[in-house]
Amino acid sequence: MTPSPARIVVVGGGLAGLRTVEELRGLGYAGAITLIGAEARPPYDRPPLSKQLMAGAVDDTTLRPELDSLDADFRLGERAKHLADGAIGTDRGEYAFDRLVIATGARPVALPGSGRQRFLRTIDDALALRAVLVPGARLVVIGAGWIGAELATVAAARGCTVTVIEAAAAPLAGAIGAEVGAATAPWYEQAGVELLLGQAVESVREGGLALAGGGWLAADVIVTAVGVKPDVAWLESSALKLENGVAVDEYLRASVPSVYAVGDCAAFWSRRFGCRMRTEHWDGALRAPAVLAANLTGQDQRYDPVPYFWSEQFGRMLQYVGDHRGADRLVWRGRPSGQRWAACWLAGVRLVAVLAVGLPRDLQQGRRLIESGAAVDASRLADPAVPLRECVQ
Ligand SMILES: Cc1cc2nc3c(=O)[nH]c(=O)nc-3n(C[C@H](O)[C@H](O)[C@H](O)COP(=O)(O)OP(=O)(O)OC[C@H]3O[C@@H](n4cnc5c(N)ncnc54)[C@H](O)[C@@H]3O)c2cc1C
């Protein structure tokens, strides 16, 4: 076992950065830790921003009320600018490290145009947006992805007039494919939300959106929710290999010795799925740091998750586990017009992903089937009365 490093610097004060510090101390690491975080606030949780916080049920989602017990140097409100030769340069100074952890997360993609477009990534974004989502406000959300759907749900409940405009043919098409995503389209109308599909936005202007093809959509409040990009532009001048994020191996090690990455910014090699993968999931930011901390302190643990994500929209709980990109077959469990159903993706005879709507048991059992790699019987899978765990061939 290699000796523990004397000084670890973590860049990024989100869930993954904080959890890395917690796991290091939990393992008994007694060296110096510095965490550099661009946001001035202490680390907080993001999933409630588009749910409970937007609805007004909570105002604060701070993850850990006291940071002192972690005995780390938290440099909040400070931004890393470059990485070179064993040191990080920030807008305030230089930090030498023995090991560096990059946990800078992701930032929203903006659309062209000089009109005001809001985003929903930070707690400040969320609080400012909530303040203008008053009854009667005309909200246009660009993008019918996870965040767009959640925001539309809450805004409609707050009495706003909500339109969601989406370039693809179905909601969630980028995340779960148009066929399954289409099953969620009726939910918009049921909630009183207008859904415009197959319509691309050309630019964001004062008072509305110019649409590709010449149309105009008026709005009081415009939220762009067309996805995020890993926040790694500051590393472009470094020697690090970037490939849709910081490219890391199965041990979360980057291409430069002593540098690691974790969370939304890390594109890790998945042995299980045989591809490079970058997830934007709370569960990854929560769990990967345990593996990372072990490796930082001399162990060799593989990070090989079955990715998990959830979303709360239109009165439903959606849970997705796995990765369906290598799938060759889709099997429905239950009618997608109903309140509870699941979509199962197969690659040959193996289950590779499940989307469960209102069916947490299918999610749990599906996760175990994916983890085991067992061959499943597709005809039993299609019968919602047969528990997933009993679908093994
Ligand atoms: C509104 C919203 C709702 C969500 N809902 C869900 C959900 O329901 N289910 C789910 O699974 N996931 C959800 N997510 C995703 C989940 O929150 C993220 O996957 C998770 O926050 C990733 O954590 P992270 O620490 O990797 O990155 P982040 O949370 O993005 O944290 C990265 C931090 O690094 C900082 N940083 C960036 N660049 C620098 C720099 N150069 N120097 C210093 N600091 C820097 C950033 O300011 C940020 O504070 C949601 C996300 C949002 C925004």
The ligand as a Tripos MOL2 file, in Angstrom:
@<TRIPOS>MOLECULE
LIG
   53    58     1     0     0
SMALL
NO_CHARGES

@<TRIPOS>ATOM
      1 C1        -32.2730   21.6970  -10.3280 C.3       1 LIG1
      2 C2        -31.6150   20.3510  -10.2980 C.ar      1 LIG1
      3 C3        -32.3660   19.2280   -9.9820 C.ar      1 LIG1
      4 C4        -31.7740   17.9710   -9.9600 C.ar      1 LIG1
      5 N1        -32.5390   16.8890   -9.6710 N.ar      1 LIG1
      6 C5        -31.9760   15.6590   -9.6450 C.ar      1 LIG1
      7 C6        -32.7620   14.5110   -9.3520 C.ar      1 LIG1
      8 O1        -33.9640   14.6020   -9.1250 O.2       1 LIG1
      9 N2        -32.1540   13.3070   -9.3510 N.ar      1 LIG1
     10 C7        -30.8140   13.1650   -9.6050 C.ar      1 LIG1
     11 O2        -30.3110   12.0400   -9.5960 O.2       1 LIG1
     12 N3        -30.0430   14.2300   -9.8810 N.ar      1 LIG1
     13 C8        -30.5860   15.4720   -9.9280 C.ar      1 LIG1
     14 N4        -29.8190   16.5700  -10.2080 N.ar      1 LIG1
     15 C9        -28.3910   16.3720  -10.5350 C.3       1 LIG1
     16 C10       -27.5110   16.3750   -9.3000 C.3       1 LIG1
     17 O3        -27.8330   17.4500   -8.4700 O.3       1 LIG1
     18 C11       -26.0610   16.4560   -9.7560 C.3       1 LIG1
     19 O4        -25.7670   15.2530  -10.4200 O.3       1 LIG1
     20 C12       -25.0890   16.6870   -8.6030 C.3       1 LIG1
     21 O5        -25.3350   17.9420   -8.0140 O.3       1 LIG1
     22 C13       -23.6510   16.6190   -9.1010 C.3       1 LIG1
     23 O6        -22.7990   16.9830   -8.0560 O.3       1 LIG1
     24 P1        -21.3150   17.4950   -8.3490 P.3       1 LIG1
     25 O7        -20.7350   17.7760   -7.0150 O.co2     1 LIG1
     26 O8        -20.6290   16.5560   -9.2660 O.co2     1 LIG1
     27 O9        -21.4700   18.8340   -9.1850 O.3       1 LIG1
     28 P2        -22.1450   20.2250   -8.7930 P.3       1 LIG1
     29 O10       -23.2940   20.0130   -7.8930 O.co2     1 LIG1
     30 O11       -22.3770   20.9290  -10.0850 O.co2     1 LIG1
     31 O12       -21.0060   20.9900   -7.9730 O.3       1 LIG1
     32 C14       -19.8470   21.4620   -8.5880 C.3       1 LIG1
     33 C15       -19.3760   22.6960   -7.8750 C.3       1 LIG1
     34 O13       -18.1030   23.0680   -8.3980 O.3       1 LIG1
     35 C16       -18.0520   24.4640   -8.5640 C.3       1 LIG1
     36 N5        -17.0460   24.8230   -9.5810 N.ar      1 LIG1
     37 C17       -17.1650   24.7400  -10.9290 C.ar      1 LIG1
     38 N6        -16.0420   25.1720  -11.5120 N.ar      1 LIG1
     39 C18       -15.1890   25.5260  -10.5260 C.ar      1 LIG1
     40 C19       -13.8670   26.0340  -10.5070 C.ar      1 LIG1
     41 N7        -13.1760   26.2450  -11.6280 N.pl3     1 LIG1
     42 N8        -13.3100   26.3050   -9.3070 N.ar      1 LIG1
     43 C20       -13.9880   26.0630   -8.1410 C.ar      1 LIG1
     44 N9        -15.2400   25.5850   -8.1150 N.ar      1 LIG1
     45 C21       -15.8370   25.3020   -9.2830 C.ar      1 LIG1
     46 C22       -19.4480   24.8280   -8.9800 C.3       1 LIG1
     47 O14       -19.7060   26.1940   -8.7450 O.3       1 LIG1
     48 C23       -20.2750   23.9080   -8.0830 C.3       1 LIG1
     49 O15       -20.5580   24.5170   -6.8560 O.3       1 LIG1
     50 C24       -30.3930   17.8430  -10.2490 C.ar      1 LIG1
     51 C25       -29.6360   18.9750  -10.5740 C.ar      1 LIG1
     52 C26       -30.2320   20.2190  -10.5960 C.ar      1 LIG1
     53 C27       -29.4140   21.4250  -10.9660 C.3       1 LIG1
@<TRIPOS>BOND
     1     1     2 1
     2     2     3 ar
     3     2    52 ar
     4     3     4 ar
     5     4     5 ar
     6     4    50 ar
     7     5     6 ar
     8     6     7 ar
     9     6    13 1
    10     7     8 2
    11     7     9 ar
    12     9    10 ar
    13    10    11 2
    14    10    12 ar
    15    12    13 ar
    16    13    14 ar
    17    14    15 1
    18    14    50 ar
    19    15    16 1
    20    16    17 1
    21    16    18 1
    22    18    19 1
    23    18    20 1
    24    20    21 1
    25    20    22 1
    26    22    23 1
    27    23    24 1
    28    24    25 2
    29    24    26 1
    30    24    27 1
    31    27    28 1
    32    28    29 2
    33    28    30 1
    34    28    31 1
    35    31    32 1
    36    32    33 1
    37    33    34 1
    38    33    48 1
    39    34    35 1
    40    35    36 1
    41    35    46 1
    42    36    37 ar
    43    36    45 ar
    44    37    38 ar
    45    38    39 ar
    46    39    40 ar
    47    39    45 ar
    48    40    41 1
    49    40    42 ar
    50    42    43 ar
    51    43    44 ar
    52    44    45 ar
    53    46    47 1
    54    46    48 1
    55    48    49 1
    56    50    51 ar
    57    51    52 ar
    58    52    53 1
@<TRIPOS>SUBSTRUCTURE
     1 LIG1         1 GROUP 0 **** ****
